[in-house]
Amino acid sequence: MDFDFTSDQERFRQDVRSFLEREVPPERQAVFGVEGEDQYRFARSIDRKLAERGWLVVSWPREYGGGGLSQIEHSILSEELGYRRVPSTGNVGRGYVGPALMAFGTAEQKEQYLPPIARAEVQYCQGFSEPNAGSDLAGLELRAVRQGDEYVINGSKMFTSFAYHADYIYLLARTDPDAPRHRGISLFIVDLNTPGVSFRPLPYINGDMAAQTFFDDVCVPVSCLIGEENQGWYHAMTTLDYERSGLERYAGVRRTFDDFVDYCKASPTSGQPDRAVLRHRLAEVRVGMEVWRLLCWKVAWLQTSGAVPNAEASVAFLYGTEQRLRFAQMAMEAVGPYGTLGNESAAAPLMGAIEGIHRESMHLHGAGTCEIHRNIIAQRGLGMPR
């Protein structure tokens, strides 16, 4: 792996930083554990400005509205967005739908779906998890039955983040119930305005709103199928590694860590009176942060070289999940009772970021549980048997 950046890539990073310094003032930056409608609307405005510069999908080919650069530039952008705490609008369209269409879509699908994503005109949500299928995603039960030139979809999806903002849902459905579990699943794009789609609100503790999404005899044209019928599992898994590389996720945690170090330098801590012990614990976390960053960049470098870093992506994601938890627990112990104060309290350290990151770090199942990632590493990285 080459850890160096070219002069053009360094210049791109500086351009992104200058843009974010102008467009994302401190009062509009995200705080761990706090989300809301105002943040979402602001984030959408940033997406549109990024799109105007060709940066929103900077690594996509220009023919699809992208910037024509590499995965390295995309990763630089992700790292800077995370460190500047730019609120998120979700990454389904850019991170999963776009790559899936470029790899498996028809020419007509690419022309229809890709340019609006690149222009920040549409939003997507993801329909993978179900009431009875989460980590064991191959057990999904949502059915899509072929009837002439249409599929009729019935069932539901759970924990659909950004459902109330999305125009389309990117989903997996079972199209052959008699096939082995992984081989009877297909991948679809469904317009959420289609008759028969409905939602039940699922409020999150951070103020965000997800949904359970219901499909009641929802008829979609065959042209909504991405790739081959019954091959959707393999199509979808190919693009999931982009989520698991996690540079934006890393950078957001790293920014909070850097702010916490500054806080410790300037303020006495009630829970950790021994400053030497605190310095040692901060140094341990700092080393862990650098390991996490390099693991994420290894994934980005492998993607740029044309590889599919399946096990490597799981290594980066798993290590990052556990590193975030280690930092959050250490920070909470060091600050003491004040660390339990949320963003609404004027006395909360770092605007409540310690409480927020501690609460968020307990979320150990996003993009696959830690156990799932260990299985991937063991089987696909180390060649161990099931």
C-alpha positions in Angstrom: 0.0 0.0 0.0 1.2 3.5 -0.9 0.5 5.9 2.0 1.5 9.0 0.1 -0.9 11.4 -1.7 -0.1 13.1 -5.0 0.2 16.9 -5.2 -3.2 17.1 -6.9 -4.8 15.0 -4.2 -3.3 17.3 -1.5 -4.6 20.3 -3.4 -8.0 18.7 -3.6 -8.0 18.2 0.2 -7.2 21.9 0.7 -9.9 22.9 -1.7 -12.4 20.8 0.2 -11.3 22.2 3.6 -11.6 25.8 2.4 -15.1 25.1 1.0 -16.2 23.5 4.3 -14.8 26.3 6.4 -16.9 28.8 4.4 -20.1 26.7 4.2 -20.3 24.8 7.5 -19.9 27.2 10.5 -19.4 25.7 14.0 -23.0 26.4 14.9 -24.3 24.2 12.0 -22.0 21.3 12.6 -23.4 18.0 13.9 -23.1 16.9 17.5 -22.9 13.2 18.3 -26.2 11.8 19.4 -28.3 14.7 18.1 -30.2 14.7 14.8 -33.2 16.6 13.5 -35.1 18.1 10.6 -33.2 21.4 10.6 -29.8 19.5 10.4 -31.2 17.4 7.5 -32.3 20.4 5.5 -28.9 22.1 6.0 -27.1 18.9 5.0 -29.2 18.8 1.8 -28.1 22.3 0.9 -24.5 21.2 1.3 -25.1 18.2 -0.9 -26.4 20.5 -3.7 -23.3 22.8 -3.4 -21.0 19.7 -3.5 -22.9 18.6 -6.6 -22.4 21.9 -8.3 -18.6 21.4 -7.9 -18.7 17.8 -9.1 -17.8 16.6 -5.7 -20.9 14.9 -4.4 -19.9 11.7 -6.4 -16.4 12.8 -7.2 -15.2 9.2 -8.1 -18.1 8.5 -10.5 -17.4 8.7 -14.3 -18.2 12.1 -15.8 -20.7 10.5 -18.1 -22.9 9.8 -15.1 -22.5 13.3 -13.6 -19.5 12.5 -11.4 -16.1 14.2 -11.0 -14.2 11.6 -12.9 -11.6 11.2 -10.1 -10.6 8.1 -8.1 -11.7 6.4 -4.9 -8.8 8.2 -3.2 -10.4 11.6 -3.8 -13.7 10.2 -2.7 -12.1 9.1 0.5 -10.4 12.4 1.1 -13.8 14.1 0.8 -15.4 11.6 3.2 -12.6 12.2 5.8 -13.0 16.0 5.5 -16.8 15.9 5.7 -16.6 13.7 8.8 -14.0 15.8 10.6 -15.9 19.0 9.9 -19.0 17.3 11.3 -21.1 17.9 8.3 -24.6 16.5 9.0 -25.6 13.5 7.0 -28.4 13.0 4.5 -27.6 9.3 4.1 -25.4 7.6 1.7 -27.7 5.0 0.0 -27.9 6.6 -3.4 -24.3 7.6 -3.7 -22.8 4.7 -1.8 -24.8 1.7 -2.9 -27.3 2.4 -5.6 -24.9 4.2 -7.9 -22.1 1.5 -7.7 -24.7 -1.2 -8.1 -26.2 0.4 -11.2 -22.7 1.0 -12.7 -21.8 -2.6 -12.1 -25.1 -4.4 -12.9 -27.6 -1.9 -14.4 -28.8 -1.6 -18.0 -27.9 1.4 -20.1 -31.5 2.7 -19.6 -31.3 2.4 -15.8 -28.0 4.2 -15.7 -29.4 7.1 -17.7 -32.6 7.2 -15.6 -31.2 7.0 -12.1 -27.6 8.1 -12.0 -27.6 11.8 -13.1 -30.3 12.8 -10.6 -28.3 11.2 -7.7 -25.2 13.1 -8.9 -27.1 16.4 -9.0 -28.5 15.8 -5.4 -32.0 15.9 -6.8 -33.3 12.6 -5.3 -32.9 10.7 -2.1 -32.8 6.9 -1.5 -33.4 4.8 1.6 -32.3 1.1 2.0 -34.7 -1.8 2.5 -32.7 -4.7 3.7 -33.6 -5.4 7.4 -37.0 -7.0 8.2 -38.9 -7.9 11.3 -37.5 -11.4 11.1 -34.2 -10.8 9.2 -31.4 -8.5 10.4 -28.0 -10.0 10.8 -29.3 -13.2 9.2 -30.3 -11.1 6.2 -30.6 -14.1 3.9 -33.7 -15.1 5.8 -35.6 -12.1 4.4 -39.3 -12.7 3.7 -40.4 -9.8 1.5 -41.8 -11.4 -1.7 -41.6 -10.1 -5.2 -43.7 -12.3 -7.6 -43.3 -11.9 -11.4 -46.6 -11.3 -13.1 -46.1 -10.5 -16.8 -44.2 -7.2 -17.1 -44.5 -6.5 -13.4 -43.4 -7.7 -10.0 -45.9 -7.6 -7.2 -44.2 -6.9 -3.8 -45.6 -7.9 -0.4 -44.1 -7.7 3.1 -42.3 -5.1 5.1 -38.9 -3.7 5.9 -37.6 -2.5 9.3 -35.4 0.4 10.5 -35.7 2.3 7.2 -33.6 5.4 7.9 -34.4 8.5 5.9 -37.7 6.9 4.7 -39.6 10.1 5.2 -37.1 12.0 3.1 -36.6 9.5 0.3 -37.9 9.3 -3.2 -36.9 5.7 -3.8 -36.1 2.6 -1.8 -33.2 0.2 -2.7 -34.4 -3.2 -1.5 -33.9 -6.9 -1.5 -36.8 -9.2 -2.1 -37.3 -13.0 -2.4 -38.2 -13.9 -5.9 -37.7 -17.7 -5.7 -38.8 -19.2 -2.4 -37.7 -22.7 -3.5 -34.1 -21.8 -4.2 -31.3 -21.9 -1.6 -31.6 -18.9 0.7 -28.9 -16.7 -0.9 -29.9 -17.7 -4.5 -33.5 -16.7 -4.6 -33.1 -13.0 -3.8 -33.3 -10.1 -6.2 -32.4 -6.4 -6.0 -34.9 -3.6 -6.9 -35.4 0.1 -7.0 -38.9 1.1 -6.0 -40.5 4.5 -6.2 -42.0 5.3 -2.8 -44.9 7.0 -4.3 -46.1 3.7 -5.8 -49.6 2.7 -4.5 -49.5 0.2 -1.7 -46.3 1.6 0.0 -46.9 2.9 3.6 -44.9 3.7 6.7 -45.1 3.3 10.4 -42.9 5.8 12.4 -39.9 4.4 14.3 -38.5 7.3 16.4 -34.8 7.0 17.4 -33.4 8.2 20.7 -31.2 10.8 18.9 -34.2 12.7 17.5 -34.1 11.0 14.0 -37.1 9.3 12.6 -36.9 5.9 10.8 -39.8 3.7 9.7 -41.2 0.3 9.2 -42.0 0.3 5.5 -45.0 -1.8 4.3 -45.6 -3.2 0.8 -49.2 -4.2 0.1 -49.6 -5.5 -3.5 -47.1 -3.0 -4.8 -46.7 -3.3 -8.5 -43.4 -2.3 -10.1 -42.3 -2.7 -13.7 -39.6 -5.3 -14.5 -37.3 -2.4 -15.4 -37.0 -1.8 -11.6 -35.0 -5.1 -11.3 -31.2 -4.4 -10.9 -29.0 -7.1 -12.5 -30.2 -10.7 -12.8 -33.2 -12.1 -11.1 -32.2 -14.3 -8.1 -28.7 -12.8 -8.0 -29.6 -9.8 -5.9 -27.8 -11.1 -2.8 -24.5 -11.2 -4.6 -25.1 -7.8 -6.4 -25.9 -6.1 -3.1 -23.0 -7.6 -1.1 -20.5 -6.3 -3.7 -21.4 -2.7 -2.8 -21.7 -3.1 1.0 -17.9 -2.8 1.4 -18.2 0.9 0.5 -20.1 1.5 3.7 -17.8 -0.6 5.8 -14.6 1.3 4.8 -15.9 4.1 7.1 -13.6 7.1 6.7 -16.3 9.6 7.4 -17.3 7.6 10.4 -13.7 7.5 11.6 -13.2 11.2 11.1 -16.3 12.2 13.1 -15.0 10.2 16.1 -11.5 11.5 15.6 -12.8 15.1 15.7 -14.6 14.5 18.9 -11.4 12.9 20.4 -9.3 15.9 19.4 -11.8 18.2 20.9 -11.8 16.1 24.1 -8.0 16.3 24.3 -8.3 20.1 24.1 -11.0 20.0 26.8 -8.8 17.9 29.1 -5.9 20.3 28.7 -8.0 23.3 29.6 -10.3 21.8 32.3 -9.8 19.7 35.4 -11.7 16.4 35.2 -13.8 15.1 38.1 -13.6 11.4 37.3 -9.9 11.1 36.6 -7.8 13.2 39.1 -4.5 11.6 38.2 -3.4 13.6 35.2 -0.5 11.2 34.4 -3.0 8.3 34.1 -5.3 10.4 31.9 -2.4 11.3 29.6 -1.5 7.6 29.3 -5.1 6.7 28.5 -5.4 9.5 25.9 -2.2 8.3 24.3 -3.6 4.7 24.0 -6.7 6.0 22.4 -4.7 8.2 20.0 -2.7 5.2 18.8 -5.9 3.3 18.3 -7.3 6.2 16.2 -4.3 6.1 13.9 -4.6 2.3 13.4 -8.3 2.8 12.6 -7.5 5.5 10.1 -4.9 3.4 8.3 -7.2 0.4 8.1 -9.9 2.6 6.5 -7.3 4.0 4.0 -6.2 0.5 3.2 -9.7 -0.3 2.1 -9.8 2.9 0.0 -6.5 2.0 -1.7 -7.7 -1.6 -2.5 -10.9 -0.2 -4.0 -8.8 2.2 -6.2 -6.7 -0.8 -7.4 -9.8 -2.6 -8.5 -10.0 -5.1 -5.7 -13.1 -6.0 -3.6 -11.8 -5.6 0.0 -14.4 -7.7 1.7 -12.5 -9.0 4.7 -10.4 -5.9 4.9 -13.5 -3.7 5.1 -14.9 -5.8 7.9 -11.6 -5.5 9.7 -11.8 -1.7 9.5 -15.4 -1.6 10.5 -15.1 -4.0 13.4 -11.9 -2.3 14.7 -13.6 1.2 14.4 -16.7 0.1 16.2 -14.7 -1.2 19.1 -12.3 1.7 19.1 -15.2 4.2 19.3 -16.6 2.3 22.3 -13.2 2.3 24.0 -12.9 6.1 23.5 -16.5 6.8 24.7 -16.0 4.7 27.8 -12.7 6.4 28.7 -14.1 9.9 28.1 -17.2 9.2 30.2 -15.0 7.9 33.1 -12.6 10.9 32.8 -15.3 13.5 32.8 -17.4 11.9 35.5 -21.0 12.8 36.2 -20.9 15.7 33.8 -20.3 13.3 30.9 -23.9 12.1 31.3 -25.3 15.5 30.4 -26.8 15.8 26.9 -26.8 18.5 24.4 -29.8 20.3 26.0 -27.8 21.1 29.1 -25.6 24.2 29.2 -23.2 22.4 31.6 -22.6 19.5 29.2 -18.9 19.2 28.1 -18.4 19.7 24.4 -22.1 20.5 23.8 -23.1 17.0 25.0 -20.8 15.2 22.5 -19.4 12.9 25.3 -22.9 11.7 26.2 -23.9 11.5 22.5 -20.9 9.4 21.4 -21.2 7.2 24.4 -24.9 6.5 23.6 -24.1 6.0 19.9 -21.1 3.7 20.6 -23.6 1.2 22.1 -25.0 0.7 18.6 -22.9 -2.3 17.7 -25.1 -3.8 14.9 -25.2 -1.1 12.1 -24.0 -2.6 8.8 -23.7 -5.9 10.5 -23.1 -7.0 14.1 -19.5 -7.5 15.4 -20.1 -11.2 15.3 -21.0 -11.0 11.6 -17.9 -9.1 10.8 -15.8 -11.6 12.7 -17.3 -14.4 10.7 -16.5 -12.5 7.4 -12.9 -12.0 8.6 -12.5 -15.7 9.6 -14.1 -17.2 6.5 -13.2 -14.8 3.7 -10.0 -13.3 5.1 -8.4 -16.3 6.9 -10.0 -19.1 4.9 -11.5 -20.8 8.0 -14.5 -23.2 7.6 -18.0 -22.2 8.6 
